[in-house]
């Protein structure tokens, strides 16, 4: 489970732990932890947030590849990090440092998805995708509200109190 909002140039983490990718056998619903598929190379890519929004888990490889996003003209690569291509170990891999460099406001749906696909040709391995999430500019990260509030927080960190707003000035 990824957070609903991620900030640019911040590592994507899954509920305060590294992101994990697993190769699952559709028939047995178990992780493929032995054989040649348990140690294949996986590529991580950025997808349009509207890809598969109709709830369908059935897509072709061409449809998946058509929804892979590239950086905008004059911008740096959309997805960066030292783990864009990883090798599974016993069918599982952890991704500790991968981040977006651009926000998701330029997309129609204003959301991205993370996608993964096997780099091995031959037997068909279905691509995977995360749920959609919003990517905001990292300049707004310092103005986040804390939940639960910290003991020494400024009063504007509380919910429903805007920084330099009416309640903030009164309090």
N, C-alpha and C positions, 0 to 999 in steps of 0.2 A: 504494500500500500504506500503510494507516494503522497506527499502533501498536496493540498489543492493549489498552493501558490509556492513557486520557487523564485529565487532572485538570481539575476544574471551574475556570472562570475562567482557563484557559490556552489560548492559541491552538492550534488543531488543525493540526499539521504532518505532512507525509508524509515520513518518514525524513530529517529535518533540512532540508527544503525546503518551500516553500509548496504547499498543496493545489492540484491542477489538475483542471479539468473539461474534457472534450472531447466534441464531438458527432461520432459515428462513423456512417457509412453502413453499414447491415447487409450490403448486397449486396457492396460492394467492400472492406469492412473498413478503409476509410481515413477520415481526418478530413475533415469537410465544411468546406473552407476557402474556398469561393466561393459566391456566390448569397445569397439572402435568409436562408437558415437559418444561415449562418456568423456572423451578427451578431444573433441573437435574445436575448431576456432569459430568464434561468434563475433559478428560485427554489430556494434550499437549505432543506431542512427536516429535522427529526429524525424518525426512524422507529423502530418497535419492532424490537428486535434479532432477534426470532423471525420477522419478515416474510421469507418466501422461504427459510426454513431447510431446507426439504425439498430444496433444490438446484434447484428449478424457476426458470427465468428467464422464465417466461410468466405474466404477471398482467395484470389489467385496470386501467384508470385508477381505477375505483371501489375495487378492492381496495387499490391504492396509497394513495389518499386516506383510506381507512378506517384505515390503519396509521400515519398522521401523528400524532405525539404533540404534545400541548399541555402547558403548565405545570400543576403541581398547584395546587389551591386555595390562595390566599394566598401563592403564590411568584411570583418574577419570571419573565419569559418564559424558556422552556427553552433556546432557542438565540438568542444575541445576537452582535452584531458589525456592522461597517459594510458587510459584504458578503453579506447574506442574499439580495439580488436583484442579480445581476450580468449584464453584457452580454458575450456571446462576441465575440472578435475573431479572425477567420479560423478559427472553429470551436473555439477554445480560450480558457480564462480561468483566471487564477490567483486563489486565495482566500487572502488573507494574514491576515485577522483575523476568525475566527469561533470561538465558544466556547460550551460548555454551562455553565449556571448551577446545575444540579442533578445529583446523582449518579444512577446507574442502578439502585440497590438496590431501588427501589420497583416495578420491573418484574418480572414473573414469571421471565423469562429473564435478568434482571440485565444486559442489554446494549442498546445503542443501535446504530443505523445512521444514516449520513447519506444523505439522498435528494435527488435533483435532478429538477425537472420544468420543462418549457418553459412559458412564460407566453403563448405565441402559440397562438391557436385556428386551426383549419383543418386542414391536413394533419397526420396523426398522428405525433407524435414520442414515442417510448417513454421513460418515466421511467428514471432510473438510481438505483443504490444502492451503498453501500460494503459491505464485509464487516462483521460485528458487532464491536463493541469495548466494553469496560467503561469507565465514567466513575466515577472515585473522587473523594472530597472533596479539595480542594487542601491541606488541613491535613496530609495524609500525604505530600505531595510532598517535604518536606524530610527525610524519613526514608528516602528511596530509597537502595538500594545503588548504588554506582558500578561500571560495567563498562567498561573495565578500571579497577581501583582507582587513585585519584589518589595521588600521592606523599605528600602530607601528610594523607591521610584518617585519621580516627579508626579504631580497630580494629573497632568495631561496623559499619562500612561494608562489611566483608568478608562474603562469603556464609557462611551458617550460623552467624553470630555475632549474637545479638540484643542490642539496646541495653539495658544494665543487666541482661543475662542472666548466667548462670553463667560462661561463657567470657569475656565482656567483663570481669567483675569479676576473674577470675583473671589475665587478660592486662594 
